[in-house]
Amino acid sequence: MQNISEILDFSISALLFMYLLSLIGKSSSYSKTYWFWGVVFILGSKANSVLESLIFSNQFNVFEHTFFLVACILFFLSILKKEL
C-alpha cells in the first residue's frame, strides 16, 4: 500500500534538490563536497522509502536506512571539515 505522505515527501525533496542544483550552477567544486553527497543520499533514502511500499519491502527498508546512515556520516564529515 502506498503512503501518500512518503510520495509527497519525496516530491518536495526532489524539487528542493533541483533548486539546489540551480543555485550551484555549473560549478564542479560543490559536487566534490561531503554535504552535497549527503543531500544526494537523503534524496536516495526518500526514493527507497517510496519504493519500499511498492516492491521488496524488506530490502528497500534496509536500503532506506542505510542511505540515511551514510548521509548522516557525510554531513558529520562536512561539519568536521568546515565545508558549510
mmCIF file of the N, C-alpha and C atoms, coordinates in Angstrom:
data_MODEL
# 
_entry.id   MODEL 
# 
loop_
_atom_site.group_PDB 
_atom_site.id 
_atom_site.type_symbol 
_atom_site.label_atom_id 
_atom_site.label_alt_id 
_atom_site.label_comp_id 
_atom_site.label_asym_id 
_atom_site.label_entity_id 
_atom_site.label_seq_id 
_atom_site.pdbx_PDB_ins_code 
_atom_site.Cartn_x 
_atom_site.Cartn_y 
_atom_site.Cartn_z 
_atom_site.occupancy 
_atom_site.B_iso_or_equiv 
_atom_site.pdbx_formal_charge 
_atom_site.auth_seq_id 
_atom_site.auth_comp_id 
_atom_site.auth_asym_id 
_atom_site.auth_atom_id 
_atom_site.pdbx_PDB_model_num 
ATOM 1   N N  . MET A 1 1  ? 0.833  -1.175 0.000   1.00 0.00 ? 1  MET A N  1 
ATOM 2   C CA . MET A 1 1  ? 0.000  0.000  0.000   1.00 0.00 ? 1  MET A CA 1 
ATOM 3   C C  . MET A 1 1  ? 0.880  1.241  0.000   1.00 0.00 ? 1  MET A C  1 
ATOM 4   N N  . GLN A 1 2  ? 0.562  2.149  -0.885  1.00 0.00 ? 2  GLN A N  1 
ATOM 5   C CA . GLN A 1 2  ? 1.361  3.356  -0.990  1.00 0.00 ? 2  GLN A CA 1 
ATOM 6   C C  . GLN A 1 2  ? 0.940  4.382  0.052   1.00 0.00 ? 2  GLN A C  1 
ATOM 7   N N  . ASN A 1 3  ? 1.931  5.007  0.622   1.00 0.00 ? 3  ASN A N  1 
ATOM 8   C CA . ASN A 1 3  ? 1.685  6.040  1.607   1.00 0.00 ? 3  ASN A CA 1 
ATOM 9   C C  . ASN A 1 3  ? 1.837  7.388  0.908   1.00 0.00 ? 3  ASN A C  1 
ATOM 10  N N  . ILE A 1 4  ? 0.778  8.177  0.889   1.00 0.00 ? 4  ILE A N  1 
ATOM 11  C CA . ILE A 1 4  ? 0.778  9.453  0.171   1.00 0.00 ? 4  ILE A CA 1 
ATOM 12  C C  . ILE A 1 4  ? 1.801  10.414 0.764   1.00 0.00 ? 4  ILE A C  1 
ATOM 13  N N  . SER A 1 5  ? 1.989  10.367 2.080   1.00 0.00 ? 5  SER A N  1 
ATOM 14  C CA . SER A 1 5  ? 2.944  11.294 2.697   1.00 0.00 ? 5  SER A CA 1 
ATOM 15  C C  . SER A 1 5  ? 4.370  11.016 2.237   1.00 0.00 ? 5  SER A C  1 
ATOM 16  N N  . GLU A 1 6  ? 4.727  9.740  2.005   1.00 0.00 ? 6  GLU A N  1 
ATOM 17  C CA . GLU A 1 6  ? 6.070  9.414  1.511   1.00 0.00 ? 6  GLU A CA 1 
ATOM 18  C C  . GLU A 1 6  ? 6.263  9.918  0.087   1.00 0.00 ? 6  GLU A C  1 
ATOM 19  N N  . ILE A 1 7  ? 5.243  9.784  -0.740  1.00 0.00 ? 7  ILE A N  1 
ATOM 20  C CA . ILE A 1 7  ? 5.327  10.270 -2.125  1.00 0.00 ? 7  ILE A CA 1 
ATOM 21  C C  . ILE A 1 7  ? 5.443  11.792 -2.138  1.00 0.00 ? 7  ILE A C  1 
ATOM 22  N N  . LEU A 1 8  ? 4.656  12.460 -1.301  1.00 0.00 ? 8  LEU A N  1 
ATOM 23  C CA . LEU A 1 8  ? 4.720  13.918 -1.216  1.00 0.00 ? 8  LEU A CA 1 
ATOM 24  C C  . LEU A 1 8  ? 6.070  14.362 -0.669  1.00 0.00 ? 8  LEU A C  1 
ATOM 25  N N  . ASP A 1 9  ? 6.588  13.658 0.321   1.00 0.00 ? 9  ASP A N  1 
ATOM 26  C CA . ASP A 1 9  ? 7.897  13.976 0.891   1.00 0.00 ? 9  ASP A CA 1 
ATOM 27  C C  . ASP A 1 9  ? 8.998  13.826 -0.153  1.00 0.00 ? 9  ASP A C  1 
ATOM 28  N N  . PHE A 1 10 ? 8.953  12.758 -0.931  1.00 0.00 ? 10 PHE A N  1 
ATOM 29  C CA . PHE A 1 10 ? 9.938  12.565 -1.992  1.00 0.00 ? 10 PHE A CA 1 
ATOM 30  C C  . PHE A 1 10 ? 9.821  13.659 -3.056  1.00 0.00 ? 10 PHE A C  1 
ATOM 31  N N  . SER A 1 11 ? 8.610  14.030 -3.423  1.00 0.00 ? 11 SER A N  1 
ATOM 32  C CA . SER A 1 11 ? 8.406  15.054 -4.444  1.00 0.00 ? 11 SER A CA 1 
ATOM 33  C C  . SER A 1 11 ? 8.968  16.401 -3.993  1.00 0.00 ? 11 SER A C  1 
ATOM 34  N N  . ILE A 1 12 ? 8.684  16.764 -2.762  1.00 0.00 ? 12 ILE A N  1 
ATOM 35  C CA . ILE A 1 12 ? 9.207  18.035 -2.241  1.00 0.00 ? 12 ILE A CA 1 
ATOM 36  C C  . ILE A 1 12 ? 10.727 17.986 -2.146  1.00 0.00 ? 12 ILE A C  1 
ATOM 37  N N  . SER A 1 13 ? 11.276 16.860 -1.712  1.00 0.00 ? 13 SER A N  1 
ATOM 38  C CA . SER A 1 13 ? 12.728 16.719 -1.624  1.00 0.00 ? 13 SER A CA 1 
ATOM 39  C C  . SER A 1 13 ? 13.374 16.806 -3.006  1.00 0.00 ? 13 SER A C  1 
ATOM 40  N N  . ALA A 1 14 ? 12.755 16.203 -4.005  1.00 0.00 ? 14 ALA A N  1 
ATOM 41  C CA . ALA A 1 14 ? 13.289 16.263 -5.366  1.00 0.00 ? 14 ALA A CA 1 
ATOM 42  C C  . ALA A 1 14 ? 13.257 17.692 -5.903  1.00 0.00 ? 14 ALA A C  1 
ATOM 43  N N  . LEU A 1 15 ? 12.184 18.419 -5.627  1.00 0.00 ? 15 LEU A N  1 
ATOM 44  C CA . LEU A 1 15 ? 12.106 19.822 -6.054  1.00 0.00 ? 15 LEU A CA 1 
ATOM 45  C C  . LEU A 1 15 ? 13.167 20.674 -5.367  1.00 0.00 ? 15 LEU A C  1 
ATOM 46  N N  . LEU A 1 16 ? 13.364 20.449 -4.077  1.00 0.00 ? 16 LEU A N  1 
ATOM 47  C CA . LEU A 1 16 ? 14.399 21.194 -3.366  1.00 0.00 ? 16 LEU A CA 1 
ATOM 48  C C  . LEU A 1 16 ? 15.794 20.838 -3.868  1.00 0.00 ? 16 LEU A C  1 
ATOM 49  N N  . PHE A 1 17 ? 16.003 19.575 -4.249  1.00 0.00 ? 17 PHE A N  1 
ATOM 50  C CA . PHE A 1 17 ? 17.289 19.170 -4.803  1.00 0.00 ? 17 PHE A CA 1 
ATOM 51  C C  . PHE A 1 17 ? 17.533 19.841 -6.149  1.00 0.00 ? 17 PHE A C  1 
ATOM 52  N N  . MET A 1 18 ? 16.496 19.929 -6.988  1.00 0.00 ? 18 MET A N  1 
ATOM 53  C CA . MET A 1 18 ? 16.650 20.621 -8.275  1.00 0.00 ? 18 MET A CA 1 
ATOM 54  C C  . MET A 1 18 ? 16.926 22.106 -8.058  1.00 0.00 ? 18 MET A C  1 
ATOM 55  N N  . TYR A 1 19 ? 16.297 22.692 -7.030  1.00 0.00 ? 19 TYR A N  1 
ATOM 56  C CA . TYR A 1 19 ? 16.568 24.092 -6.706  1.00 0.00 ? 19 TYR A CA 1 
ATOM 57  C C  . TYR A 1 19 ? 18.013 24.258 -6.243  1.00 0.00 ? 19 TYR A C  1 
ATOM 58  N N  . LEU A 1 20 ? 18.498 23.314 -5.441  1.00 0.00 ? 20 LEU A N  1 
ATOM 59  C CA . LEU A 1 20 ? 19.887 23.344 -5.004  1.00 0.00 ? 20 LEU A CA 1 
ATOM 60  C C  . LEU A 1 20 ? 20.829 23.271 -6.199  1.00 0.00 ? 20 LEU A C  1 
ATOM 61  N N  . LEU A 1 21 ? 20.526 22.401 -7.145  1.00 0.00 ? 21 LEU A N  1 
ATOM 62  C CA . LEU A 1 21 ? 21.361 22.300 -8.347  1.00 0.00 ? 21 LEU A CA 1 
ATOM 63  C C  . LEU A 1 21 ? 21.348 23.585 -9.150  1.00 0.00 ? 21 LEU A C  1 
ATOM 64  N N  . SER A 1 22 ? 20.194 24.250 -9.200  1.00 0.00 ? 22 SER A N  1 
ATOM 65  C CA . SER A 1 22 ? 20.135 25.515 -9.940  1.00 0.00 ? 22 SER A CA 1 
ATOM 66  C C  . SER A 1 22 ? 20.923 26.605 -9.220  1.00 0.00 ? 22 SER A C  1 
ATOM 67  N N  . LEU A 1 23 ? 20.976 26.577 -7.897  1.00 0.00 ? 23 LEU A N  1 
ATOM 68  C CA . LEU A 1 23 ? 21.776 27.548 -7.154  1.00 0.00 ? 23 LEU A CA 1 
ATOM 69  C C  . LEU A 1 23 ? 23.263 27.307 -7.351  1.00 0.00 ? 23 LEU A C  1 
ATOM 70  N N  . ILE A 1 24 ? 23.633 26.042 -7.395  1.00 0.00 ? 24 ILE A N  1 
ATOM 71  C CA . ILE A 1 24 ? 25.040 25.710 -7.567  1.00 0.00 ? 24 ILE A CA 1 
ATOM 72  C C  . ILE A 1 24 ? 25.515 26.101 -8.959  1.00 0.00 ? 24 ILE A C  1 
ATOM 73  N N  . GLY A 1 25 ? 24.646 25.927 -9.936  1.00 0.00 ? 25 GLY A N  1 
ATOM 74  C CA . GLY A 1 25 ? 25.025 26.266 -11.306 1.00 0.00 ? 25 GLY A CA 1 
ATOM 75  C C  . GLY A 1 25 ? 25.946 25.224 -11.894 1.00 0.00 ? 25 GLY A C  1 
ATOM 76  N N  . LYS A 1 26 ? 26.916 25.684 -12.613 1.00 0.00 ? 26 LYS A N  1 
ATOM 77  C CA . LYS A 1 26 ? 27.824 24.768 -13.288 1.00 0.00 ? 26 LYS A CA 1 
ATOM 78  C C  . LYS A 1 26 ? 29.139 24.590 -12.546 1.00 0.00 ? 26 LYS A C  1 
ATOM 79  N N  . SER A 1 27 ? 29.204 25.046 -11.325 1.00 0.00 ? 27 SER A N  1 
ATOM 80  C CA . SER A 1 27 ? 30.415 24.896 -10.534 1.00 0.00 ? 27 SER A CA 1 
ATOM 81  C C  . SER A 1 27 ? 30.614 23.429 -10.177 1.00 0.00 ? 27 SER A C  1 
ATOM 82  N N  . SER A 1 28 ? 31.753 22.898 -10.490 1.00 0.00 ? 28 SER A N  1 
ATOM 83  C CA . SER A 1 28 ? 32.012 21.481 -10.225 1.00 0.00 ? 28 SER A CA 1 
ATOM 84  C C  . SER A 1 28 ? 32.607 21.270 -8.840  1.00 0.00 ? 28 SER A C  1 
ATOM 85  N N  . SER A 1 29 ? 33.001 22.339 -8.163  1.00 0.00 ? 29 SER A N  1 
ATOM 86  C CA . SER A 1 29 ? 33.621 22.159 -6.850  1.00 0.00 ? 29 SER A CA 1 
ATOM 87  C C  . SER A 1 29 ? 32.611 21.723 -5.799  1.00 0.00 ? 29 SER A C  1 
ATOM 88  N N  . TYR A 1 30 ? 31.339 22.077 -5.963  1.00 0.00 ? 30 TYR A N  1 
ATOM 89  C CA . TYR A 1 30 ? 30.339 21.684 -4.981  1.00 0.00 ? 30 TYR A CA 1 
ATOM 90  C C  . TYR A 1 30 ? 30.052 20.188 -5.029  1.00 0.00 ? 30 TYR A C  1 
ATOM 91  N N  . SER A 1 31 ? 30.169 19.588 -6.191  1.00 0.00 ? 31 SER A N  1 
ATOM 92  C CA . SER A 1 31 ? 29.873 18.166 -6.299  1.00 0.00 ? 31 SER A CA 1 
ATOM 93  C C  . SER A 1 31 ? 30.957 17.299 -5.648  1.00 0.00 ? 31 SER A C  1 
ATOM 94  N N  . LYS A 1 32 ? 32.049 17.928 -5.229  1.00 0.00 ? 32 LYS A N  1 
ATOM 95  C CA . LYS A 1 32 ? 33.120 17.184 -4.570  1.00 0.00 ? 32 LYS A CA 1 
ATOM 96  C C  . LYS A 1 32 ? 33.078 17.329 -3.055  1.00 0.00 ? 32 LYS A C  1 
ATOM 97  N N  . THR A 1 33 ? 32.028 17.948 -2.536  1.00 0.00 ? 33 THR A N  1 
ATOM 98  C CA . THR A 1 33 ? 31.944 18.163 -1.099  1.00 0.00 ? 33 THR A CA 1 
ATOM 99  C C  . THR A 1 33 ? 31.090 17.084 -0.441  1.00 0.00 ? 33 THR A C  1 
ATOM 100 N N  . TYR A 1 34 ? 31.323 16.879 0.840   1.00 0.00 ? 34 TYR A N  1 
ATOM 101 C CA . TYR A 1 34 ? 30.581 15.869 1.589   1.00 0.00 ? 34 TYR A CA 1 
ATOM 102 C C  . TYR A 1 34 ? 29.113 16.243 1.757   1.00 0.00 ? 34 TYR A C  1 
ATOM 103 N N  . TRP A 1 35 ? 28.830 17.538 1.965   1.00 0.00 ? 35 TRP A N  1 
ATOM 104 C CA . TRP A 1 35 ? 27.431 17.922 2.198   1.00 0.00 ? 35 TRP A CA 1 
ATOM 105 C C  . TRP A 1 35 ? 26.593 17.707 0.952   1.00 0.00 ? 35 TRP A C  1 
ATOM 106 N N  . PHE A 1 36 ? 27.158 17.926 -0.234  1.00 0.00 ? 36 PHE A N  1 
ATOM 107 C CA . PHE A 1 36 ? 26.402 17.705 -1.467  1.00 0.00 ? 36 PHE A CA 1 
ATOM 108 C C  . PHE A 1 36 ? 26.010 16.236 -1.582  1.00 0.00 ? 36 PHE A C  1 
ATOM 109 N N  . TRP A 1 37 ? 26.951 15.339 -1.316  1.00 0.00 ? 37 TRP A N  1 
ATOM 110 C CA . TRP A 1 37 ? 26.646 13.912 -1.406  1.00 0.00 ? 37 TRP A CA 1 
ATOM 111 C C  . TRP A 1 37 ? 25.737 13.470 -0.274  1.00 0.00 ? 37 TRP A C  1 
ATOM 112 N N  . GLY A 1 38 ? 25.791 14.173 0.862   1.00 0.00 ? 38 GLY A N  1 
ATOM 113 C CA . GLY A 1 38 ? 24.831 13.905 1.928   1.00 0.00 ? 38 GLY A CA 1 
ATOM 114 C C  . GLY A 1 38 ? 23.411 14.198 1.483   1.00 0.00 ? 38 GLY A C  1 
ATOM 115 N N  . VAL A 1 39 ? 23.235 15.299 0.755   1.00 0.00 ? 39 VAL A N  1 
ATOM 116 C CA . VAL A 1 39 ? 21.918 15.645 0.226   1.00 0.00 ? 39 VAL A CA 1 
ATOM 117 C C  . VAL A 1 39 ? 21.469 14.615 -0.804  1.00 0.00 ? 39 VAL A C  1 
ATOM 118 N N  . VAL A 1 40 ? 22.376 14.153 -1.635  1.00 0.00 ? 40 VAL A N  1 
ATOM 119 C CA . VAL A 1 40 ? 22.054 13.133 -2.636  1.00 0.00 ? 40 VAL A CA 1 
ATOM 120 C C  . VAL A 1 40 ? 21.601 11.845 -1.949  1.00 0.00 ? 40 VAL A C  1 
ATOM 121 N N  . PHE A 1 41 ? 22.281 11.462 -0.879  1.00 0.00 ? 41 PHE A N  1 
ATOM 122 C CA . PHE A 1 41 ? 21.903 10.237 -0.171  1.00 0.00 ? 41 PHE A CA 1 
ATOM 123 C C  . PHE A 1 41 ? 20.587 10.392 0.573   1.00 0.00 ? 41 PHE A C  1 
ATOM 124 N N  . ILE A 1 42 ? 20.272 11.595 1.051   1.00 0.00 ? 42 ILE A N  1 
ATOM 125 C CA . ILE A 1 42 ? 18.960 11.831 1.658   1.00 0.00 ? 42 ILE A CA 1 
ATOM 126 C C  . ILE A 1 42 ? 17.869 11.643 0.606   1.00 0.00 ? 42 ILE A C  1 
ATOM 127 N N  . LEU A 1 43 ? 18.091 12.180 -0.588  1.00 0.00 ? 43 LEU A N  1 
ATOM 128 C CA . LEU A 1 43 ? 17.126 12.004 -1.674  1.00 0.00 ? 43 LEU A CA 1 
ATOM 129 C C  . LEU A 1 43 ? 16.995 10.528 -2.041  1.00 0.00 ? 43 LEU A C  1 
ATOM 130 N N  . GLY A 1 44 ? 18.107 9.801  -2.041  1.00 0.00 ? 44 GLY A N  1 
ATOM 131 C CA . GLY A 1 44 ? 18.052 8.360  -2.297  1.00 0.00 ? 44 GLY A CA 1 
ATOM 132 C C  . GLY A 1 44 ? 17.276 7.624  -1.216  1.00 0.00 ? 44 GLY A C  1 
ATOM 133 N N  . SER A 1 45 ? 17.411 8.078  0.013   1.00 0.00 ? 45 SER A N  1 
ATOM 134 C CA . SER A 1 45 ? 16.655 7.481  1.108   1.00 0.00 ? 45 SER A CA 1 
ATOM 135 C C  . SER A 1 45 ? 15.163 7.699  0.918   1.00 0.00 ? 45 SER A C  1 
ATOM 136 N N  . LYS A 1 46 ? 14.790 8.888  0.475   1.00 0.00 ? 46 LYS A N  1 
ATOM 137 C CA . LYS A 1 46 ? 13.370 9.179  0.226   1.00 0.00 ? 46 LYS A CA 1 
ATOM 138 C C  . LYS A 1 46 ? 12.842 8.326  -0.927  1.00 0.00 ? 46 LYS A C  1 
ATOM 139 N N  . ALA A 1 47 ? 13.656 8.137  -1.963  1.00 0.00 ? 47 ALA A N  1 
ATOM 140 C CA . ALA A 1 47 ? 13.235 7.308  -3.095  1.00 0.00 ? 47 ALA A CA 1 
ATOM 141 C C  . ALA A 1 47 ? 13.058 5.852  -2.663  1.00 0.00 ? 47 ALA A C  1 
ATOM 142 N N  . ASN A 1 48 ? 13.964 5.367  -1.820  1.00 0.00 ? 48 ASN A N  1 
ATOM 143 C CA . ASN A 1 48 ? 13.826 4.000  -1.320  1.00 0.00 ? 48 ASN A CA 1 
ATOM 144 C C  . ASN A 1 48 ? 12.608 3.851  -0.426  1.00 0.00 ? 48 ASN A C  1 
ATOM 145 N N  . SER A 1 49 ? 12.236 4.921  0.257   1.00 0.00 ? 49 SER A N  1 
ATOM 146 C CA . SER A 1 49 ? 11.032 4.891  1.092   1.00 0.00 ? 49 SER A CA 1 
ATOM 147 C C  . SER A 1 49 ? 9.782  4.698  0.243   1.00 0.00 ? 49 SER A C  1 
ATOM 148 N N  . VAL A 1 50 ? 9.750  5.347  -0.918  1.00 0.00 ? 50 VAL A N  1 
ATOM 149 C CA . VAL A 1 50 ? 8.608  5.188  -1.825  1.00 0.00 ? 50 VAL A CA 1 
ATOM 150 C C  . VAL A 1 50 ? 8.619  3.793  -2.442  1.00 0.00 ? 50 VAL A C  1 
ATOM 151 N N  . LEU A 1 51 ? 9.790  3.333  -2.863  1.00 0.00 ? 51 LEU A N  1 
ATOM 152 C CA . LEU A 1 51 ? 9.892  2.007  -3.478  1.00 0.00 ? 51 LEU A CA 1 
ATOM 153 C C  . LEU A 1 51 ? 9.569  0.893  -2.490  1.00 0.00 ? 51 LEU A C  1 
ATOM 154 N N  . GLU A 1 52 ? 9.821  1.160  -1.217  1.00 0.00 ? 52 GLU A N  1 
ATOM 155 C CA . GLU A 1 52 ? 9.546  0.160  -0.183  1.00 0.00 ? 52 GLU A CA 1 
ATOM 156 C C  . GLU A 1 52 ? 8.080  -0.244 -0.157  1.00 0.00 ? 52 GLU A C  1 
ATOM 157 N N  . SER A 1 53 ? 7.201  0.703  -0.453  1.00 0.00 ? 53 SER A N  1 
ATOM 158 C CA . SER A 1 53 ? 5.772  0.384  -0.423  1.00 0.00 ? 53 SER A CA 1 
ATOM 159 C C  . SER A 1 53 ? 5.313  -0.314 -1.700  1.00 0.00 ? 53 SER A C  1 
ATOM 160 N N  . LEU A 1 54 ? 6.168  -0.349 -2.727  1.00 0.00 ? 54 LEU A N  1 
ATOM 161 C CA . LEU A 1 54 ? 5.781  -0.969 -3.994  1.00 0.00 ? 54 LEU A CA 1 
ATOM 162 C C  . LEU A 1 54 ? 6.268  -2.407 -4.124  1.00 0.00 ? 54 LEU A C  1 
ATOM 163 N N  . ILE A 1 55 ? 7.580  -2.609 -3.950  1.00 0.00 ? 55 ILE A N  1 
ATOM 164 C CA . ILE A 1 55 ? 8.167  -3.941 -4.148  1.00 0.00 ? 55 ILE A CA 1 
ATOM 165 C C  . ILE A 1 55 ? 9.265  -4.184 -3.120  1.00 0.00 ? 55 ILE A C  1 
ATOM 166 N N  . PHE A 1 56 ? 9.536  -5.432 -2.835  1.00 0.00 ? 56 PHE A N  1 
ATOM 167 C CA . PHE A 1 56 ? 10.647 -5.852 -1.979  1.00 0.00 ? 56 PHE A CA 1 
ATOM 168 C C  . PHE A 1 56 ? 10.758 -4.984 -0.725  1.00 0.00 ? 56 PHE A C  1 
ATOM 169 N N  . SER A 1 57 ? 9.722  -4.993 0.083   1.00 0.00 ? 57 SER A N  1 
ATOM 170 C CA . SER A 1 57 ? 9.652  -4.064 1.208   1.00 0.00 ? 57 SER A CA 1 
ATOM 171 C C  . SER A 1 57 ? 10.808 -4.224 2.196   1.00 0.00 ? 57 SER A C  1 
ATOM 172 N N  . ASN A 1 58 ? 11.224 -5.436 2.480   1.00 0.00 ? 58 ASN A N  1 
ATOM 173 C CA . ASN A 1 58 ? 12.315 -5.625 3.448   1.00 0.00 ? 58 ASN A CA 1 
ATOM 174 C C  . ASN A 1 58 ? 13.640 -5.089 2.929   1.00 0.00 ? 58 ASN A C  1 
ATOM 175 N N  . GLN A 1 59 ? 13.943 -5.377 1.667   1.00 0.00 ? 59 GLN A N  1 
ATOM 176 C CA . GLN A 1 59 ? 15.215 -4.932 1.105   1.00 0.00 ? 59 GLN A CA 1 
ATOM 177 C C  . GLN A 1 59 ? 15.272 -3.408 0.984   1.00 0.00 ? 59 GLN A C  1 
ATOM 178 N N  . PHE A 1 60 ? 14.194 -2.811 0.502   1.00 0.00 ? 60 PHE A N  1 
ATOM 179 C CA . PHE A 1 60 ? 14.202 -1.356 0.345   1.00 0.00 ? 60 PHE A CA 1 
ATOM 180 C C  . PHE A 1 60 ? 14.159 -0.642 1.685   1.00 0.00 ? 60 PHE A C  1 
ATOM 181 N N  . ASN A 1 61 ? 13.616 -1.286 2.707   1.00 0.00 ? 61 ASN A N  1 
ATOM 182 C CA . ASN A 1 61 ? 13.657 -0.705 4.047   1.00 0.00 ? 61 ASN A CA 1 
ATOM 183 C C  . ASN A 1 61 ? 15.097 -0.647 4.545   1.00 0.00 ? 61 ASN A C  1 
ATOM 184 N N  . VAL A 1 62 ? 15.857 -1.709 4.297   1.00 0.00 ? 62 VAL A N  1 
ATOM 185 C CA . VAL A 1 62 ? 17.270 -1.723 4.680   1.00 0.00 ? 62 VAL A CA 1 
ATOM 186 C C  . VAL A 1 62 ? 18.031 -0.664 3.877   1.00 0.00 ? 62 VAL A C  1 
ATOM 187 N N  . PHE A 1 63 ? 17.760 -0.570 2.568   1.00 0.00 ? 63 PHE A N  1 
ATOM 188 C CA . PHE A 1 63 ? 18.413 0.442  1.736   1.00 0.00 ? 63 PHE A CA 1 
ATOM 189 C C  . PHE A 1 63 ? 18.091 1.850  2.224   1.00 0.00 ? 63 PHE A C  1 
ATOM 190 N N  . GLU A 1 64 ? 16.834 2.076  2.567   1.00 0.00 ? 64 GLU A N  1 
ATOM 191 C CA . GLU A 1 64 ? 16.414 3.400  3.032   1.00 0.00 ? 64 GLU A CA 1 
ATOM 192 C C  . GLU A 1 64 ? 17.210 3.827  4.262   1.00 0.00 ? 64 GLU A C  1 
ATOM 193 N N  . HIS A 1 65 ? 17.304 2.955  5.229   1.00 0.00 ? 65 HIS A N  1 
ATOM 194 C CA . HIS A 1 65 ? 18.000 3.307  6.462   1.00 0.00 ? 65 HIS A CA 1 
ATOM 195 C C  . HIS A 1 65 ? 19.513 3.350  6.278   1.00 0.00 ? 65 HIS A C  1 
ATOM 196 N N  . THR A 1 66 ? 20.044 2.531  5.383   1.00 0.00 ? 66 THR A N  1 
ATOM 197 C CA . THR A 1 66 ? 21.471 2.584  5.087   1.00 0.00 ? 66 THR A CA 1 
ATOM 198 C C  . THR A 1 66 ? 21.834 3.885  4.392   1.00 0.00 ? 66 THR A C  1 
ATOM 199 N N  . PHE A 1 67 ? 21.012 4.320  3.438   1.00 0.00 ? 67 PHE A N  1 
ATOM 200 C CA . PHE A 1 67 ? 21.251 5.592  2.764   1.00 0.00 ? 67 PHE A CA 1 
ATOM 201 C C  . PHE A 1 67 ? 21.203 6.743  3.764   1.00 0.00 ? 67 PHE A C  1 
ATOM 202 N N  . PHE A 1 68 ? 20.255 6.690  4.693   1.00 0.00 ? 68 PHE A N  1 
ATOM 203 C CA . PHE A 1 68 ? 20.147 7.752  5.691   1.00 0.00 ? 68 PHE A CA 1 
ATOM 204 C C  . PHE A 1 68 ? 21.366 7.757  6.613   1.00 0.00 ? 68 PHE A C  1 
ATOM 205 N N  . LEU A 1 69 ? 21.862 6.574  6.986   1.00 0.00 ? 69 LEU A N  1 
ATOM 206 C CA . LEU A 1 69 ? 23.060 6.480  7.814   1.00 0.00 ? 69 LEU A CA 1 
ATOM 207 C C  . LEU A 1 69 ? 24.267 7.069  7.090   1.00 0.00 ? 69 LEU A C  1 
ATOM 208 N N  . VAL A 1 70 ? 24.436 6.724  5.822   1.00 0.00 ? 70 VAL A N  1 
ATOM 209 C CA . VAL A 1 70 ? 25.553 7.258  5.038   1.00 0.00 ? 70 VAL A CA 1 
ATOM 210 C C  . VAL A 1 70 ? 25.431 8.779  4.922   1.00 0.00 ? 70 VAL A C  1 
ATOM 211 N N  . ALA A 1 71 ? 24.224 9.289  4.728   1.00 0.00 ? 71 ALA A N  1 
ATOM 212 C CA . ALA A 1 71 ? 24.016 10.735 4.646   1.00 0.00 ? 71 ALA A CA 1 
ATOM 213 C C  . ALA A 1 71 ? 24.410 11.418 5.948   1.00 0.00 ? 71 ALA A C  1 
ATOM 214 N N  . CYS A 1 72 ? 24.054 10.827 7.071   1.00 0.00 ? 72 CYS A N  1 
ATOM 215 C CA . CYS A 1 72 ? 24.422 11.403 8.369   1.00 0.00 ? 72 CYS A CA 1 
ATOM 216 C C  . CYS A 1 72 ? 25.933 11.419 8.554   1.00 0.00 ? 72 CYS A C  1 
ATOM 217 N N  . ILE A 1 73 ? 26.599 10.355 8.141   1.00 0.00 ? 73 ILE A N  1 
ATOM 218 C CA . ILE A 1 73 ? 28.063 10.301 8.234   1.00 0.00 ? 73 ILE A CA 1 
ATOM 219 C C  . ILE A 1 73 ? 28.685 11.369 7.347   1.00 0.00 ? 73 ILE A C  1 
ATOM 220 N N  . LEU A 1 74 ? 28.151 11.540 6.131   1.00 0.00 ? 74 LEU A N  1 
ATOM 221 C CA . LEU A 1 74 ? 28.677 12.560 5.224   1.00 0.00 ? 74 LEU A CA 1 
ATOM 222 C C  . LEU A 1 74 ? 28.457 13.967 5.771   1.00 0.00 ? 74 LEU A C  1 
ATOM 223 N N  . PHE A 1 75 ? 27.302 14.223 6.376   1.00 0.00 ? 75 PHE A N  1 
ATOM 224 C CA . PHE A 1 75 ? 27.066 15.526 6.988   1.00 0.00 ? 75 PHE A CA 1 
ATOM 225 C C  . PHE A 1 75 ? 28.018 15.763 8.160   1.00 0.00 ? 75 PHE A C  1 
ATOM 226 N N  . PHE A 1 76 ? 28.273 14.727 8.938   1.00 0.00 ? 76 PHE A N  1 
ATOM 227 C CA . PHE A 1 76 ? 29.210 14.840 10.049  1.00 0.00 ? 76 PHE A CA 1 
ATOM 228 C C  . PHE A 1 76 ? 30.609 15.175 9.535   1.00 0.00 ? 76 PHE A C  1 
ATOM 229 N N  . LEU A 1 77 ? 31.053 14.488 8.488   1.00 0.00 ? 77 LEU A N  1 
ATOM 230 C CA . LEU A 1 77 ? 32.360 14.791 7.898   1.00 0.00 ? 77 LEU A CA 1 
ATOM 231 C C  . LEU A 1 77 ? 32.408 16.203 7.344   1.00 0.00 ? 77 LEU A C  1 
ATOM 232 N N  . SER A 1 78 ? 31.289 16.643 6.790   1.00 0.00 ? 78 SER A N  1 
ATOM 233 C CA . SER A 1 78 ? 31.203 18.001 6.268   1.00 0.00 ? 78 SER A CA 1 
ATOM 234 C C  . SER A 1 78 ? 31.368 19.038 7.381   1.00 0.00 ? 78 SER A C  1 
ATOM 235 N N  . ILE A 1 79 ? 30.774 18.748 8.530   1.00 0.00 ? 79 ILE A N  1 
ATOM 236 C CA . ILE A 1 79 ? 30.918 19.670 9.669   1.00 0.00 ? 79 ILE A CA 1 
ATOM 237 C C  . ILE A 1 79 ? 32.354 19.657 10.184  1.00 0.00 ? 79 ILE A C  1 
ATOM 238 N N  . LEU A 1 80 ? 32.968 18.481 10.264  1.00 0.00 ? 80 LEU A N  1 
ATOM 239 C CA . LEU A 1 80 ? 34.338 18.393 10.723  1.00 0.00 ? 80 LEU A CA 1 
ATOM 240 C C  . LEU A 1 80 ? 35.307 19.131 9.803   1.00 0.00 ? 80 LEU A C  1 
ATOM 241 N N  . LYS A 1 81 ? 35.045 19.053 8.496   1.00 0.00 ? 81 LYS A N  1 
ATOM 242 C CA . LYS A 1 81 ? 35.917 19.733 7.529   1.00 0.00 ? 81 LYS A CA 1 
ATOM 243 C C  . LYS A 1 81 ? 35.540 21.192 7.306   1.00 0.00 ? 81 LYS A C  1 
ATOM 244 N N  . LYS A 1 82 ? 34.480 21.637 8.012   1.00 0.00 ? 82 LYS A N  1 
ATOM 245 C CA . LYS A 1 82 ? 34.003 23.027 7.936   1.00 0.00 ? 82 LYS A CA 1 
ATOM 246 C C  . LYS A 1 82 ? 33.676 23.447 6.506   1.00 0.00 ? 82 LYS A C  1 
ATOM 247 N N  . GLU A 1 83 ? 32.927 22.576 5.812   1.00 0.00 ? 83 GLU A N  1 
ATOM 248 C CA . GLU A 1 83 ? 32.525 22.887 4.432   1.00 0.00 ? 83 GLU A CA 1 
ATOM 249 C C  . GLU A 1 83 ? 31.338 23.837 4.389   1.00 0.00 ? 83 GLU A C  1 
ATOM 250 N N  . LEU A 1 84 ? 30.581 23.901 5.453   1.00 0.00 ? 84 LEU A N  1 
ATOM 251 C CA . LEU A 1 84 ? 29.381 24.745 5.445   1.00 0.00 ? 84 LEU A CA 1 
ATOM 252 C C  . LEU A 1 84 ? 29.669 26.094 6.041   1.00 0.00 ? 84 LEU A C  1 
# 
